[in-house]
């Protein structure tokens, strides 16, 4: 993997009360949404590391989220976990 890549081997998302068609529509373009979130970050020292497991807990959504709302919420959660990887020093 290059220094400018992110590999996600497995992503498991459990959703309660969200219609299956909304989930399918939301995750269909999740990669682009996540890349957009990460591209807006300020550049800095290289990050290296691994996130073996992330449990974001409970995230509140609108009673019937739209696919874009759901996609943004998922991408924000993943981007926040990637941001938690320490930057290399020196």
MIKE-602115 format. One record per residue: residue in three letters; y, z, x of N, C-alpha, C in turn; residue number from 1. Coordinates in Angstrom, 3 decimals, decimal comma, padded with zeros to 6 digits, always signed. Atoms other than C-alpha are relative to their C-alpha. Layout:
N
{fimi->ala | n_py->Y | n_pz->Z | n_px->X | ca_py->Y | ca_pz->Z | ca_px->X | c_py->Y | c_pz->Z | c_px->X | vexmar->NUM}
...
END
This chain:
90
{fimi->unk | n_py->-001,177 | n_pz->+000,000 | n_px->+000,850 | ca_py->+000,000 | ca_pz->+000,000 | ca_px->+000,000 | c_py->+001,236 | c_pz->+000,000 | c_px->+000,893 | vexmar->1}
{fimi->unk | n_py->-001,217 | n_pz->+000,058 | n_px->-000,802 | ca_py->+003,431 | ca_pz->-000,861 | ca_px->+001,346 | c_py->+000,861 | c_pz->+001,233 | c_px->-000,240 | vexmar->2}
{fimi->unk | n_py->-000,897 | n_pz->-001,147 | n_px->+000,147 | ca_py->+006,217 | ca_pz->+001,658 | ca_px->+001,805 | c_py->+000,852 | c_pz->-000,093 | c_px->-001,263 | vexmar->3}
{fimi->unk | n_py->-000,826 | n_pz->+000,172 | n_px->+001,188 | ca_py->+007,898 | ca_pz->+000,229 | ca_px->-001,282 | c_py->-000,857 | c_pz->-000,174 | c_px->-001,239 | vexmar->4}
{fimi->unk | n_py->+000,870 | n_pz->+000,161 | n_px->+001,152 | ca_py->+005,063 | ca_pz->+000,568 | ca_px->-003,706 | c_py->-000,454 | c_pz->+001,355 | c_px->-000,526 | vexmar->5}
{fimi->unk | n_py->+000,516 | n_pz->-001,185 | n_px->+000,666 | ca_py->+003,688 | ca_pz->+003,074 | ca_px->-006,122 | c_py->-001,310 | c_pz->-000,417 | c_px->-000,643 | vexmar->6}
{fimi->unk | n_py->+001,287 | n_pz->+000,281 | n_px->+000,625 | ca_py->+000,058 | ca_pz->+003,098 | ca_px->-007,114 | c_py->-000,335 | c_pz->+001,080 | c_px->-001,009 | vexmar->7}
{fimi->unk | n_py->+000,421 | n_pz->-000,946 | n_px->+001,033 | ca_py->-000,999 | ca_pz->+004,719 | ca_px->-010,351 | c_py->-001,423 | c_pz->-000,383 | c_px->-000,360 | vexmar->8}
{fimi->unk | n_py->+001,404 | n_pz->+000,296 | n_px->+000,235 | ca_py->-004,761 | ca_pz->+004,888 | ca_px->-010,547 | c_py->-000,399 | c_pz->+000,207 | c_px->-001,459 | vexmar->9}
{fimi->unk | n_py->+000,385 | n_pz->-000,316 | n_px->+001,370 | ca_py->-004,988 | ca_pz->+006,431 | ca_px->-013,967 | c_py->+001,152 | c_pz->+000,721 | c_px->-000,685 | vexmar->10}
{fimi->unk | n_py->-001,051 | n_pz->-000,636 | n_px->+000,780 | ca_py->-002,530 | ca_pz->+007,419 | ca_px->-016,648 | c_py->-000,588 | c_pz->+000,349 | c_px->-001,357 | vexmar->11}
{fimi->unk | n_py->+000,549 | n_pz->-000,457 | n_px->+001,269 | ca_py->-003,658 | ca_pz->+009,497 | ca_px->-019,590 | c_py->+001,120 | c_pz->+000,681 | c_px->-000,774 | vexmar->12}
{fimi->unk | n_py->-001,081 | n_pz->-000,533 | n_px->+000,831 | ca_py->-001,197 | ca_pz->+010,200 | ca_px->-022,374 | c_py->-000,602 | c_pz->+000,359 | c_px->-001,353 | vexmar->13}
{fimi->unk | n_py->+000,500 | n_pz->-000,432 | n_px->+001,311 | ca_py->-002,105 | ca_pz->+012,209 | ca_px->-025,449 | c_py->+001,184 | c_pz->+000,114 | c_px->-000,944 | vexmar->14}
{fimi->unk | n_py->-001,088 | n_pz->-000,007 | n_px->+000,978 | ca_py->+000,064 | ca_pz->+011,641 | ca_px->-028,466 | c_py->-000,540 | c_pz->+000,436 | c_px->-001,356 | vexmar->15}
{fimi->unk | n_py->+000,372 | n_pz->-000,443 | n_px->+001,339 | ca_py->-000,139 | ca_pz->+013,453 | ca_px->-031,766 | c_py->+001,048 | c_pz->-000,498 | c_px->-000,984 | vexmar->16}
{fimi->unk | n_py->-000,906 | n_pz->+000,399 | n_px->+001,056 | ca_py->+001,363 | ca_pz->+012,012 | ca_px->-034,894 | c_py->+000,772 | c_pz->-001,281 | c_px->+000,251 | vexmar->17}
{fimi->unk | n_py->-000,669 | n_pz->+001,271 | n_px->-000,267 | ca_py->+002,398 | ca_pz->+008,678 | ca_px->-033,378 | c_py->-000,961 | c_pz->-001,109 | c_px->-000,401 | vexmar->18}
{fimi->unk | n_py->+000,836 | n_pz->+001,088 | n_px->+000,503 | ca_py->+001,103 | ca_pz->+005,550 | ca_px->-035,047 | c_py->-000,570 | c_pz->-000,828 | c_px->+001,156 | vexmar->19}
{fimi->unk | n_py->+000,627 | n_pz->+000,798 | n_px->-001,065 | ca_py->-001,355 | ca_pz->+003,541 | ca_px->-032,913 | c_py->+000,760 | c_pz->-001,272 | c_px->+000,356 | vexmar->20}
{fimi->unk | n_py->-000,743 | n_pz->+001,237 | n_px->-000,307 | ca_py->+000,716 | ca_pz->+000,339 | ca_px->-033,246 | c_py->+001,274 | c_pz->+000,303 | c_px->+000,795 | vexmar->21}
{fimi->unk | n_py->-001,181 | n_pz->-000,404 | n_px->-000,769 | ca_py->+003,767 | ca_pz->+002,208 | ca_px->-031,900 | c_py->-000,385 | c_pz->+000,270 | c_px->+001,443 | vexmar->22}
{fimi->unk | n_py->+000,475 | n_pz->-000,294 | n_px->-001,353 | ca_py->+001,788 | ca_pz->+003,449 | ca_px->-028,909 | c_py->-000,292 | c_pz->-001,293 | c_px->+000,746 | vexmar->23}
{fimi->unk | n_py->+000,324 | n_pz->+001,271 | n_px->-000,652 | ca_py->+000,444 | ca_pz->-000,036 | ca_px->-028,133 | c_py->+001,257 | c_pz->-000,766 | c_px->+000,383 | vexmar->24}
{fimi->unk | n_py->-001,251 | n_pz->+000,715 | n_px->-000,281 | ca_py->+003,920 | ca_pz->-001,563 | ca_px->-028,351 | c_py->+000,789 | c_pz->+000,689 | c_px->+001,117 | vexmar->25}
{fimi->unk | n_py->-000,763 | n_pz->-000,750 | n_px->-001,010 | ca_py->+005,423 | ca_pz->+001,198 | ca_px->-026,172 | c_py->-000,584 | c_pz->-000,166 | c_px->+001,387 | vexmar->26}
{fimi->unk | n_py->+000,605 | n_pz->+000,042 | n_px->-001,331 | ca_py->+002,929 | ca_pz->+001,106 | ca_px->-023,326 | c_py->-000,153 | c_pz->-001,417 | c_px->+000,526 | vexmar->27}
{fimi->unk | n_py->+000,124 | n_pz->+001,383 | n_px->-000,437 | ca_py->+002,814 | ca_pz->-002,677 | ca_px->-023,220 | c_py->+001,008 | c_pz->-000,392 | c_px->+001,065 | vexmar->28}
{fimi->unk | n_py->-001,042 | n_pz->+000,323 | n_px->-000,975 | ca_py->+006,026 | ca_pz->-002,782 | ca_px->-021,186 | c_py->+000,418 | c_pz->+001,243 | c_px->+000,781 | vexmar->29}
{fimi->unk | n_py->-000,308 | n_pz->-001,262 | n_px->-000,673 | ca_py->+005,861 | ca_pz->+000,684 | ca_px->-019,643 | c_py->+000,309 | c_pz->-000,202 | c_px->+001,476 | vexmar->30}
{fimi->unk | n_py->-000,232 | n_pz->+000,244 | n_px->-001,422 | ca_py->+005,692 | ca_pz->-000,658 | ca_px->-016,082 | c_py->+001,424 | c_pz->-000,428 | c_px->+000,283 | vexmar->31}
{fimi->unk | n_py->-001,375 | n_pz->+000,466 | n_px->-000,199 | ca_py->+009,017 | ca_pz->-002,461 | ca_px->-016,409 | c_py->+001,009 | c_pz->+001,117 | c_px->-000,250 | vexmar->32}
{fimi->unk | n_py->-000,896 | n_pz->-001,126 | n_px->+000,307 | ca_py->+010,655 | ca_pz->+000,580 | ca_px->-017,970 | c_py->+000,017 | c_pz->+000,991 | c_px->+001,166 | vexmar->33}
{fimi->unk | n_py->+000,090 | n_pz->-000,928 | n_px->-001,118 | ca_py->+009,417 | ca_pz->+002,802 | ca_px->-015,146 | c_py->+000,690 | c_pz->-000,570 | c_px->+001,236 | vexmar->34}
{fimi->unk | n_py->-000,671 | n_pz->+000,622 | n_px->-001,147 | ca_py->+010,561 | ca_pz->+000,358 | ca_px->-012,469 | c_py->+001,515 | c_pz->+000,051 | c_px->-000,160 | vexmar->35}
{fimi->unk | n_py->-001,433 | n_pz->-000,088 | n_px->+000,257 | ca_py->+013,989 | ca_pz->+000,282 | ca_px->-014,101 | c_py->+000,542 | c_pz->+001,388 | c_px->+000,274 | vexmar->36}
{fimi->unk | n_py->-000,426 | n_pz->-001,385 | n_px->-000,249 | ca_py->+014,202 | ca_pz->+004,074 | ca_px->-014,010 | c_py->+000,049 | c_pz->+000,282 | c_px->+001,504 | vexmar->37}
{fimi->unk | n_py->+000,069 | n_pz->-000,278 | n_px->-001,433 | ca_py->+013,155 | ca_pz->+004,214 | ca_px->-010,355 | c_py->+001,020 | c_pz->-000,812 | c_px->+000,781 | vexmar->38}
{fimi->unk | n_py->-000,964 | n_pz->+000,860 | n_px->-000,697 | ca_py->+015,466 | ca_pz->+001,348 | ca_px->-009,321 | c_py->+001,404 | c_pz->+000,585 | c_px->-000,054 | vexmar->39}
{fimi->unk | n_py->-001,336 | n_pz->-000,591 | n_px->+000,140 | ca_py->+018,504 | ca_pz->+003,318 | ca_px->-010,529 | c_py->+000,201 | c_pz->+001,231 | c_px->+000,867 | vexmar->40}
{fimi->unk | n_py->-000,126 | n_pz->-001,172 | n_px->-000,862 | ca_py->+017,778 | ca_pz->+006,183 | ca_px->-008,148 | c_py->+000,786 | c_pz->-000,366 | c_px->+001,248 | vexmar->41}
{fimi->unk | n_py->-000,751 | n_pz->+000,249 | n_px->-001,228 | ca_py->+020,018 | ca_pz->+006,536 | ca_px->-005,153 | c_py->-000,971 | c_pz->-000,111 | c_px->+001,174 | vexmar->42}
{fimi->unk | n_py->+000,888 | n_pz->+000,130 | n_px->-001,149 | ca_py->+018,414 | ca_pz->+005,346 | ca_px->-001,932 | c_py->+000,135 | c_pz->+001,210 | c_px->+000,915 | vexmar->43}
{fimi->unk | n_py->-000,008 | n_pz->-001,129 | n_px->-000,920 | ca_py->+017,545 | ca_pz->+007,936 | ca_px->+000,628 | c_py->-001,191 | c_pz->-000,107 | c_px->+000,916 | vexmar->44}
{fimi->unk | n_py->+001,154 | n_pz->+000,024 | n_px->-000,886 | ca_py->+014,889 | ca_pz->+008,865 | ca_px->+003,134 | c_py->-001,275 | c_pz->-000,349 | c_px->-000,775 | vexmar->45}
{fimi->unk | n_py->+001,275 | n_pz->+000,406 | n_px->+000,577 | ca_py->+011,411 | ca_pz->+007,553 | ca_px->+002,489 | c_py->-000,724 | c_pz->+001,190 | c_px->-000,601 | vexmar->46}
{fimi->unk | n_py->+000,832 | n_pz->-001,030 | n_px->+000,614 | ca_py->+009,154 | ca_pz->+009,514 | ca_px->+000,195 | c_py->-001,460 | c_pz->-000,399 | c_px->+000,218 | vexmar->47}
{fimi->unk | n_py->+001,433 | n_pz->+000,231 | n_px->-000,053 | ca_py->+005,472 | ca_pz->+009,836 | ca_px->+000,812 | c_py->-000,667 | c_pz->+001,202 | c_px->-000,620 | vexmar->48}
{fimi->unk | n_py->+000,696 | n_pz->-001,114 | n_px->+000,598 | ca_py->+003,016 | ca_pz->+011,923 | ca_px->-001,034 | c_py->-000,912 | c_pz->-000,458 | c_px->-001,095 | vexmar->49}
{fimi->unk | n_py->+000,966 | n_pz->+000,270 | n_px->+001,042 | ca_py->+000,595 | ca_pz->+012,140 | ca_px->-003,853 | c_py->+000,233 | c_pz->+000,960 | c_px->-001,150 | vexmar->50}
{fimi->unk | n_py->-000,024 | n_pz->-000,833 | n_px->+001,191 | ca_py->+000,720 | ca_pz->+013,415 | ca_px->-007,368 | c_py->-001,402 | c_pz->-000,124 | c_px->-000,579 | vexmar->51}
{fimi->unk | n_py->+001,386 | n_pz->+000,063 | n_px->+000,446 | ca_py->-002,867 | ca_pz->+014,246 | ca_px->-008,190 | c_py->-000,135 | c_pz->+000,230 | c_px->-001,494 | vexmar->52}
{fimi->unk | n_py->+000,086 | n_pz->-000,339 | n_px->+001,417 | ca_py->-002,222 | ca_pz->+015,642 | ca_px->-011,630 | c_py->+001,381 | c_pz->+000,422 | c_px->-000,472 | vexmar->53}
{fimi->unk | n_py->-001,282 | n_pz->-000,367 | n_px->+000,582 | ca_py->+000,847 | ca_pz->+015,918 | ca_px->-013,800 | c_py->-000,227 | c_pz->+000,389 | c_px->-001,446 | vexmar->54}
{fimi->unk | n_py->+000,063 | n_pz->-000,431 | n_px->+001,389 | ca_py->+000,993 | ca_pz->+017,898 | ca_px->-016,992 | c_py->+001,428 | c_pz->+000,283 | c_px->-000,418 | vexmar->55}
{fimi->unk | n_py->-001,396 | n_pz->-000,141 | n_px->+000,388 | ca_py->+004,374 | ca_pz->+017,422 | ca_px->-018,581 | c_py->+000,190 | c_pz->+000,970 | c_px->-001,157 | vexmar->56}
{fimi->unk | n_py->-000,114 | n_pz->-000,927 | n_px->+001,114 | ca_py->+003,602 | ca_pz->+019,870 | ca_px->-021,340 | c_py->+000,299 | c_pz->-000,753 | c_px->-001,287 | vexmar->57}
{fimi->unk | n_py->-000,328 | n_pz->+000,593 | n_px->+001,283 | ca_py->+004,965 | ca_pz->+019,154 | ca_px->-024,767 | c_py->+001,382 | c_pz->-000,630 | c_px->+000,062 | vexmar->58}
{fimi->unk | n_py->-001,266 | n_pz->+000,710 | n_px->+000,047 | ca_py->+007,700 | ca_pz->+016,597 | ca_px->-025,212 | c_py->+000,332 | c_pz->-000,241 | c_px->-001,467 | vexmar->59}
{fimi->unk | n_py->-000,409 | n_pz->+000,203 | n_px->+001,388 | ca_py->+009,633 | ca_pz->+016,517 | ca_px->-028,468 | c_py->+000,458 | c_pz->-001,435 | c_px->-000,215 | vexmar->60}
{fimi->unk | n_py->-000,375 | n_pz->+001,361 | n_px->+000,377 | ca_py->+009,990 | ca_pz->+013,141 | ca_px->-030,127 | c_py->+000,538 | c_pz->+000,016 | c_px->-001,423 | vexmar->61}
{fimi->unk | n_py->-000,414 | n_pz->+000,166 | n_px->+001,386 | ca_py->+011,636 | ca_pz->+011,923 | ca_px->-033,282 | c_py->-001,264 | c_pz->-000,031 | c_px->-000,852 | vexmar->62}
{fimi->unk | n_py->+001,187 | n_pz->-000,068 | n_px->+000,847 | ca_py->+009,308 | ca_pz->+012,245 | ca_px->-036,263 | c_py->-000,795 | c_pz->-001,302 | c_px->+000,016 | vexmar->63}
{fimi->unk | n_py->+000,671 | n_pz->+001,292 | n_px->-000,140 | ca_py->+008,501 | ca_pz->+008,534 | ca_px->-036,022 | c_py->+000,744 | c_pz->-000,793 | c_px->+001,065 | vexmar->64}
{fimi->unk | n_py->-000,740 | n_pz->+000,678 | n_px->-001,065 | ca_py->+009,662 | ca_pz->+007,301 | ca_px->-032,619 | c_py->-000,245 | c_pz->-001,507 | c_px->-000,013 | vexmar->65}
{fimi->unk | n_py->+000,168 | n_pz->+001,444 | n_px->-000,151 | ca_py->+010,253 | ca_pz->+003,625 | ca_px->-032,082 | c_py->-000,694 | c_pz->-000,250 | c_px->+001,338 | vexmar->66}
{fimi->unk | n_py->+000,619 | n_pz->+000,283 | n_px->-001,294 | ca_py->+008,333 | ca_pz->+001,923 | ca_px->-029,273 | c_py->+000,967 | c_pz->+000,154 | c_px->+001,179 | vexmar->67}
{fimi->unk | n_py->-000,909 | n_pz->-000,212 | n_px->-001,129 | ca_py->+011,465 | ca_pz->+001,821 | ca_px->-027,055 | c_py->+000,275 | c_pz->+001,485 | c_px->+000,285 | vexmar->68}
{fimi->unk | n_py->-000,224 | n_pz->-001,435 | n_px->-000,208 | ca_py->+012,105 | ca_pz->+005,564 | ca_px->-027,608 | c_py->-001,202 | c_pz->+000,638 | c_px->+000,694 | vexmar->69}
{fimi->unk | n_py->+001,214 | n_pz->-000,555 | n_px->-000,584 | ca_py->+008,508 | ca_pz->+006,407 | ca_px->-026,781 | c_py->-000,163 | c_pz->-000,469 | c_px->+001,444 | vexmar->70}
{fimi->unk | n_py->+000,098 | n_pz->+000,569 | n_px->-001,353 | ca_py->+008,506 | ca_pz->+004,095 | ca_px->-023,728 | c_py->+000,957 | c_pz->+000,700 | c_px->+000,956 | vexmar->71}
{fimi->unk | n_py->-000,992 | n_pz->-000,684 | n_px->-000,842 | ca_py->+011,705 | ca_pz->+005,701 | ca_px->-022,377 | c_py->-000,439 | c_pz->+001,427 | c_px->+000,319 | vexmar->72}
{fimi->unk | n_py->+000,443 | n_pz->-001,381 | n_px->-000,209 | ca_py->+010,296 | ca_pz->+009,207 | ca_px->-022,842 | c_py->-001,129 | c_pz->+000,061 | c_px->+001,020 | vexmar->73}
{fimi->unk | n_py->+001,124 | n_pz->+000,019 | n_px->-000,939 | ca_py->+007,071 | ca_pz->+008,371 | ca_px->-021,010 | c_py->+000,490 | c_pz->-000,368 | c_px->+001,395 | vexmar->74}
{fimi->unk | n_py->-000,513 | n_pz->+000,433 | n_px->-001,308 | ca_py->+008,913 | ca_pz->+006,538 | ca_px->-018,202 | c_py->+000,841 | c_pz->+001,096 | c_px->+000,653 | vexmar->75}
{fimi->unk | n_py->-000,809 | n_pz->-001,096 | n_px->-000,547 | ca_py->+011,375 | ca_pz->+009,421 | ca_px->-017,781 | c_py->-000,881 | c_pz->+001,102 | c_px->+000,577 | vexmar->76}
{fimi->unk | n_py->+000,909 | n_pz->-001,039 | n_px->-000,460 | ca_py->+008,488 | ca_pz->+011,883 | ca_px->-017,425 | c_py->-000,677 | c_pz->-000,399 | c_px->+001,309 | vexmar->77}
{fimi->unk | n_py->+000,652 | n_pz->+000,475 | n_px->-001,227 | ca_py->+006,691 | ca_pz->+009,777 | ca_px->-014,810 | c_py->+001,011 | c_pz->-000,066 | c_px->+001,143 | vexmar->78}
{fimi->unk | n_py->-001,035 | n_pz->+000,097 | n_px->-001,045 | ca_py->+009,936 | ca_pz->+009,091 | ca_px->-012,893 | c_py->+000,378 | c_pz->+001,381 | c_px->+000,519 | vexmar->79}
{fimi->unk | n_py->-000,335 | n_pz->-001,359 | n_px->-000,430 | ca_py->+010,726 | ca_pz->+012,810 | ca_px->-012,815 | c_py->-001,076 | c_pz->+000,551 | c_px->+000,936 | vexmar->80}
{fimi->unk | n_py->+001,056 | n_pz->-000,491 | n_px->-000,884 | ca_py->+007,340 | ca_pz->+013,539 | ca_px->-011,275 | c_py->+000,041 | c_pz->-000,702 | c_px->+001,350 | vexmar->81}
{fimi->unk | n_py->-000,133 | n_pz->+000,725 | n_px->-001,266 | ca_py->+007,831 | ca_pz->+010,836 | ca_px->-008,645 | c_py->+001,184 | c_pz->+000,553 | c_px->+000,789 | vexmar->82}
{fimi->unk | n_py->-001,172 | n_pz->-000,586 | n_px->-000,664 | ca_py->+011,260 | ca_pz->+012,310 | ca_px->-007,873 | c_py->-000,298 | c_pz->+001,363 | c_px->+000,595 | vexmar->83}
{fimi->unk | n_py->+000,311 | n_pz->-001,322 | n_px->-000,520 | ca_py->+009,599 | ca_pz->+015,648 | ca_px->-007,227 | c_py->-000,708 | c_pz->-000,053 | c_px->+001,356 | vexmar->84}
{fimi->unk | n_py->+000,628 | n_pz->+000,128 | n_px->-001,312 | ca_py->+007,858 | ca_pz->+014,276 | ca_px->-004,114 | c_py->+001,090 | c_pz->+000,215 | c_px->+001,055 | vexmar->85}
{fimi->unk | n_py->-001,029 | n_pz->-000,256 | n_px->-001,029 | ca_py->+009,743 | ca_pz->+015,629 | ca_px->-001,086 | c_py->+000,285 | c_pz->-001,236 | c_px->+000,845 | vexmar->86}
{fimi->unk | n_py->-000,391 | n_pz->+001,102 | n_px->-000,895 | ca_py->+011,660 | ca_pz->+013,168 | ca_px->+001,059 | c_py->-000,342 | c_pz->+000,400 | c_px->+001,420 | vexmar->87}
{fimi->unk | n_py->+000,277 | n_pz->-000,256 | n_px->-001,419 | ca_py->+010,723 | ca_pz->+012,804 | ca_px->+004,696 | c_py->+001,283 | c_pz->+000,439 | c_px->+000,697 | vexmar->88}
{fimi->unk | n_py->-001,142 | n_pz->-000,479 | n_px->-000,790 | ca_py->+013,024 | ca_pz->+014,645 | ca_px->+007,075 | c_py->-000,244 | c_pz->-000,382 | c_px->+001,438 | vexmar->89}
{fimi->unk | n_py->+000,058 | n_pz->+000,348 | n_px->-001,415 | ca_py->+013,768 | ca_pz->+013,310 | ca_px->+010,554 | c_py->-000,902 | c_pz->-001,110 | c_px->+000,230 | vexmar->90}
END
